[in-house]
Amino acid sequence: MQTPNKLLQAVGIPFTALLSIIFGLLLVSFPIGVFVIFESDIGNDINYDFPVTHLSLFEGTSVHQTFSDISIGDVFVVFWIFYVVLFVIALLGPKTDFLKSFTSIISFGKYDSTSNYMIGITKWFSILVLVSALINFVQEQFGIVTVPPLDDNDLIQFFYVSLAPIVEEFGFRLILIGIPLFALYSRRSSVKYFLRCLWSPRNLDIHDSKKAIFLVVFVGVLFGFAHIAFAESWSEGKFAQATAGGIILGWVYLKFGFVVSLLIHWATNYFIFSYATFLSQINSISIESAFSHSLMSTLELLLLVTGVFSIAMLILHRYYFKKESTLEV
């Protein structure tokens, strides 16, 4: 019979190997995204010099179709730098760096899930993909198909995909979860403390987790509804997937903070689309066909397997170390 640590080690070694591979793929997606925007011709008649004010995003406003020196390439660079900065923060903290945090998992079968942001990102990203795949599989058995809101221009679509995590995480996590949590649990009113709590709700004394969990679930449902409620949105099949994703992102924000929830959202959008768009470009195929490419299928399989290992680690770690704490008492 394996001891708890031996069993956790047996799962922990392939678990860390899978997380390392996903980390490498996330890292490589940064230059791929730059290539897609600045070196590919997926935009056909437009390129990175396309004025940002000409985007449909500004339809109905006074700035739409007006002259602007700011192009989508300029805005993308701002997005890109913002994501790189958060990626480096995630890699180095908040307590230990990404590689050091592997030591206790491999050697002792034990890890502090809050010691490194990147561990949380890679683990919960794979879990989110696994949950989404399971929901999609079940829905397909009942004839429910999920159809994305594809833009007429692939370059513009990739731009929107890169923008969405920033807008949605600020709106759904910081504003709809972070501010209410501060109102419910804060015992201080300084601006500095408010910003720290928005960055990471762990700074709050959340003594009654039921209210916090209810808030996370409620905002998750709103997140799901927002994906199907507007014109040219996803089809109705996206509601369950987006709701589950919103709940996971809300839970991650509550447990780890803004860096982790935003970069998981970034991974589901920019990371996946950067590879699909890159494959579309080098193979001269459509984005839809690129998602069926063998490389994308391998990437999906890798994430699904990692999701299974991540859930196994969560269950084993919770069971054995809870049991260990009980024995010590």
N, C-alpha and C positions, 0 to 999 in steps of 0.2 A: 504494500500500500504506500503510495507516495505521500510524503509530508506536504502540508500546505505550500511551503516555500518551493519545494521541488515541482509540484504541479503548476504553480504560478510561473516558475522559471520555464517549464516546458512550453507554456503558452506564450510567455513573455518574450522569448527569443525570436520566434517567427513574427510576433506582434511588432517588435521594434524594427525588424527587418522590413516589414511591409510599410510601416510609418516612414522609414528612411527613404524608401523608393518613392512614396507619394510626395514627400518633401522635395526630393530631387525633381520630380515632374512639375511641382508647383514653381520651383525656382526657374526652371527652363521656360516656363510659360511667359515670363517677363520679356525676354528678347523676342520670343515668337510673336507676342502682341505688338511689339514695335515694328517687326517685319510686316505684319498684316496691315498696319495703318500706313506706314511710310514707304514700303517697298513693293507691296503687291498691287495688282490692278483689279481687286475684287469690286471696287466701286464703279468700274466701267467708265462712264463719262464724267465722274467726279473723283477727286482725290482728297488728300489731307488738307489742301488749301480751301476746301469748301467752307464758306462763311458760316459761322455758328448761328447767326441770325436767320439763316435760310432753312433751318431745321423745322420740321413740323411741330416740334416742341413749343415753338413760339407762335404758332398759328392763333389768331384772335387777339394778339397783342400789337402794340404800336411799333415794336421793333422788328416784326416779321418782315423778311425780304429787304430790310434796310441794309445799307453798306456797313461793313464791319471789317476791321483789320484782324479781328480774332477769328481764327479758323478752328475747325474741329481737331486738327492736328495739335494746335496750341493747347486746347482744353484737354486733349488726351494726355499730353505730356504732364499736365498738372495732376490728372488722375493717377498716372503711372508713378510719378514721384511720391504721391500720397500713399499709394499701396506699398511701394518699396520701403518707405519709412516705417509703416506699420509692420511690414514683414520682418524688418531688422529688429524692431522692438520685440516682436513675437519670438524671434530666434534667440534673443539674449536674455529674456526675463520672463516673469518678474523676479524670480529668485535665483534660478540657475539657467545656464544656456542649454540649448536643445540636445547636444551630444552628451553633456554631463548627466542630464536627467535620465539617460538610458542606463547608466551604470547600476542604479538600484533595482531597475526592472530585470536586467539580465543576471545580476549577481545574487539578488535576494528575492526576486519576484515581487517587489514592493515598489510603489511609486506614489509620489504626492502629485495628484492631478492638477494642482494649482501652482506647481513649481515652475512650469514653463508653458507659455502661451501656445507654442507651436505643437506641443504634444496634444493639447486640447483641440487645436484646429484640425490636425490630421485625423485624430480619433473621431471627433464628432462630425467632421465632414463625411467620413466613410459611413458612419451610422446614418446620417441624413440621406445619403445616396441609397443605402440599403432599404431604409423605410420607404423612400419614394418608389423604388423599384417594386417592392412588395405591394404597395397600394396600386401602382400601375398594373401589375399582374392580376390582382383581384378584380380591378375595374374592367380590364379587358375580357375577363370571363363573362361579364354581364354586358358586353358590347359597348362599354363606355371608353371612348377614345379621347386622348388628350392632344389637342392641336395647338401649337404655339402661334403667337401673333407675328408671323414673319414679315419683315419690312421688304419693300420692293428693291431696296439697295442693300447689299450685304455689308458694305462699309459702314453705312449709317446704322444698320442693325448691330454691328459689333460695337460701335460707339455707344449706343443706348444700353447694350448689355454691360459695358464698362461703367456707365453712369449709375445704373439702377442700384447696386449695392450701397453706394454712398447715400443716395436719396432715401431709400427704404430703411436703412439702418438708423439714420438720423431721425426719420419720422416714426417708425414703428418701435424701435428699441429705446432710443434716447428720450424722445418726447412722450410716447404713449406708455412706456414702462418705467423709464428712469425717473422722470419727474413725479409721477404718482407714488413710486416707491419712496422717494425722498419726502414727499408730503406725509406719507403714512408712518415712516419709521425714523425720520431724522429728529434729533433732539438739539440740533444746533442750526444756526441760520447764516453762517458766513458764506460768502461767495466761493472761497477756496474749497471749503468742505463740500459745497453743492457740486462743484465741478469734479471733485474727486469721486463723489458718489455716482455721478453720471458716467464717469469713466469706468468705475467698477462698483456696482451695488454691494459688493462684499464689505465695503467700508461702512455700510449701515448695520445697525443691530437689528436684524430681521428675526425677532423673537417669535412672531406668529407667521410661519411660512405658508399657512393656508391662504391668506389674503394675497400674498405674493404669487403663489402658484395659480390662483384664480385669475389674477391679472394677466399672467403669462398666457394662460389658455384663452382668455377673452381676446387679447390682442392677436393671438395666433389665428383665431377665427376671423377677425377683421382682416388680417393679412391675406388669408385665403380668399375671402370675399372680394378684396381689392383686385385680385388677379383675374376675376371674371366679370366684374361689375361694369366695366367701361367699354365703350365702342372699341373695336379692334383689339380686344383683350384675348386672353387664352380661352379655350373652350371650357364648358362646365366641368369637364373631367379634371381640370387643374385644381379645383377647389379643395379636394381632400388632400392632394399632394402639398399644395401651398400652405394649407392649415397645419398639417403635420410639420412641415418645414418651419413655419412661423413659431410653433410651440417649441421645437428644438432650438431654434435661434434665440427665442426668449429665455429658455432655460439656461442656455450657454451664456447669454448676457448676464443673467442673474448670478451664475456660479463663477464665471471667469472674467467677465467684463466686455467692454466695447470692442477691444482689439480682436478678440476671438470671434465674436458674432459677426463682425464686419468681414473678416478675412474668410470665414466659412462661406458667407454670402458671396464674396468675391470669387471663391473657388467654384461655386455652383454656376456662376455666370461667366466671368472673364476667362478663368482657367480652362473650363470645358470648351467654350466657344473659340478660344485662341487655337487650340489643337484642331478643332473641327474646321475652322476657317483656313488654317494653314494647310490641312489636307486637301481642302477644296481647291486651294490655289495651285499647289504643286501637282495635283492629279487632274486639273481642269474638269472638276465635277461640281455639282451644286452642293450647297450647305447641307440640304436634306440627305443627299447621297453620302456625304462625308460622315454623317453620324452613323451610317451603316458600315463604314469602312472597318476592316479587321483591326486596325490600330485602336479605334475608338471602342470596339467591342472588347479588346484586351484591357484597355483602361477601365472600362466599366466592370469587368470581371475582377480586376485587381481591387477596385474600390469595394465591391460587394464582399469579397473574401476578407478584406481588412475590416469591414463593418462587422462581420461575424466574429472575428477575433477581438475586436474592440468591445463588443457586447459581452463576450466570454470573459475578458479581463475585468470588466465592470462587475459582473456577477461574482466571479471567483474572489476578486479583491475585497468586495463588500462582505461576502460570506466569511472568508477565512480570517480577515483582520477584525471583523466584528466579533467573531467567535474567540479570537485571541484576546481581545480587550475584556470580554466577559470572564475568561479564565483567570486573567490577571486580577480582576476585582474579587 
